[in-house]
């Protein structure tokens, strides 16, 4: 019941927003993306087709950044000074570089340094994943550190190896605490994927920019762009919340 | 060898441990024989917990040697793991794994560190749950059990490792008074079956009942080691007398 109510308000507010935006004066020219005309349909389709790249880019970057983030977080929890220093250097460096700057460097700089070719898509994935992994490493470290020392000691006392201790005792408990900030970070990264438009990847934002240049209707086209991101991220948020609830239900 | 021919299984000599400037343990010498029940008591902060935590290397020691079952405890991970398979521990705060059921808590060690087949491990787990008198709680989660039941699950988890030595670190200190006896009963049964036990506790009537040897610690040192009859009726050290007076007052 509560879920249904909350959804209802969500859709009501979305609808109201669209109505208000479309109703204010003659300055609007919705024909440019109107589903009832042939050219409007073509434009709309052109805009929405950017979804594929935006989603693929975010998904690849998320998976890679979670793996790197965990691999960076674990040395940060070690007793030795060397692994901890490695963790600090990685986190501090990549956290300090703006995503846009890192993206430009990966796309224009990395091919020169490594003498390789890189597509706009993979440049985007690499930049987003590296930048994000620094934040995720901190999220993982915090979550793992919040598990009581007694759990580690109990795992040690029954002779579990480091891998088994992490896999069966620490991470399953830590993941419940990690999930909310991790969800936050995923949403943040999806939004940051719009930056990849500057190097020419034909995702949502790039397509909107291109259409604005030919149609001269920035207001309508960018409004559609706002709605595209809004809907996409609301779906992701709902997914994260569902996962959180599911895990809470498993916990007793 | 002792007079009754029992082998020493834990040998601690010259053990020392510091936390920064604080000297938690100083020159500890202690030998525990196979099948012996040692009860360690003393005021809080006297180093009792630190000492028994050194035996399965939950704490590293700075000085002296610890030998368990002829394996010396040092940096060597292989030695540490070998000793941890022989030595099980029961904690003051139970430290059960809250995300696993009781049976899963019990089988994790045997399956993952002793490479036992999962169904054999489960049979073993149910057998030990029987022995701590809570077979019906097997499929519940720790949070659904009372404190006394949780501690008995923890004892069963330790037993599932089929250890040669059991360490108890104040196993009843976090329990409500009415639950203490159900845990002590299980420990008495274990003692009667001949398990080698090193037990840090303030339960003096339990100590009188099961201990072969009483150890009194104060300020990081072993002050007195004696059989319980002598320890309780004629303690040698003034510090022991003072401590016993304080805790046996009521």
Interface residues (C-beta under 8 A of the other chain):
Chain A: X148 X150 X151 X153 X154 X155 X156 X157 X158 X159 X160 X161 X164 X168 X169 X172 X173 X250 X251 X252
Chain B: X56 X57 X58 X81 X84 X85 X87 X88 X89 X91 X93 X95 X96 X97 X98 X99 X100 X108 X109 X112 X113 X114 X141 X143 X144 X157 X158 X161
